[in-house]
Amino acid sequence: MKDVPTSISFFEMLSPFVASGKKTITIRDESECHYVPGTQVEVFTLETNIKVCDIEIESVEPILFSEINEFHAEQEYLPLPKLKQIISKVYPNTEQLYVISYKLV
Ligand SMILES: CC(=O)Nc1ccn([C@@H]2O[C@H](CO)[C@@H](O)[C@H]2O)c(=O)n1
């Protein structure tokens, strides 16, 4: 069995929104879909590897890039065009993605 991941990285510019509870989901690809609901995960900044906060995973659900809508943008605390722009840059040509929802602990 794969090890359950216990840390996750966010772009530094987005990490304050995670720490303040404004950003409650993240959308990742297959390589980061192995988080397990109910487990606690440490949040770090991607660029500087600084600890931000702890979160508890609530769910991991598959989503297609083409299905991402305003509802997700709201939970991402980003405008929808900006969200889709970031995702296409991080995961070019990837249709199959995963919505990871979490809460602060
Ligand atoms: C290693 C790595 O991929 N790190 C990432 C990937 C994505 N994201 C954010 O998650 C949401 C959906 O992609 C958007 O808000 C993105 O900006 C992030 O902060 N850090």
The ligand as a MOL file (V3000), in Angstrom:
LIG
                    3D

  0  0  0     0  0            999 V3000
M  V30 BEGIN CTAB
M  V30 COUNTS 20 21 0 0 0
M  V30 BEGIN ATOM
M  V30 1 C 3.5720 21.4260 -6.3800 0
M  V30 2 C 2.3240 22.0590 -6.8550 0
M  V30 3 O 1.7840 21.6740 -7.8780 0
M  V30 4 N 1.8050 23.0420 -6.1040 0
M  V30 5 C 0.6390 23.7120 -6.2450 0
M  V30 6 C -0.3330 23.3680 -7.2010 0
M  V30 7 C -1.5060 24.0650 -7.2010 0
M  V30 8 N -1.6900 25.0760 -6.3020 0
M  V30 9 C -2.9610 25.7630 -6.2250 0
M  V30 10 O -4.0000 24.8250 -6.1060 0
M  V30 11 C -5.1360 25.2680 -6.7980 0
M  V30 12 C -5.5220 24.3550 -7.9010 0
M  V30 13 O -4.4250 23.9810 -8.6620 0
M  V30 14 C -4.8220 26.6050 -7.2810 0
M  V30 15 O -5.2020 27.4980 -6.2930 0
M  V30 16 C -3.3180 26.5130 -7.4240 0
M  V30 17 O -2.7160 27.7350 -7.4470 0
M  V30 18 C -0.7120 25.4080 -5.3830 0
M  V30 19 O -0.8800 26.3300 -4.5750 0
M  V30 20 N 0.4410 24.7230 -5.3770 0
M  V30 END ATOM
M  V30 BEGIN BOND
M  V30 1 1 1 2
M  V30 2 2 2 3
M  V30 3 1 2 4
M  V30 4 1 4 5
M  V30 5 1 5 6
M  V30 6 2 5 20
M  V30 7 2 6 7
M  V30 8 1 7 8
M  V30 9 1 8 9
M  V30 10 1 8 18
M  V30 11 1 9 10
M  V30 12 1 9 16
M  V30 13 1 10 11
M  V30 14 1 11 12
M  V30 15 1 11 14
M  V30 16 1 12 13
M  V30 17 1 14 15
M  V30 18 1 14 16
M  V30 19 1 16 17
M  V30 20 2 18 19
M  V30 21 1 18 20
M  V30 END BOND
M  V30 END CTAB
M  END
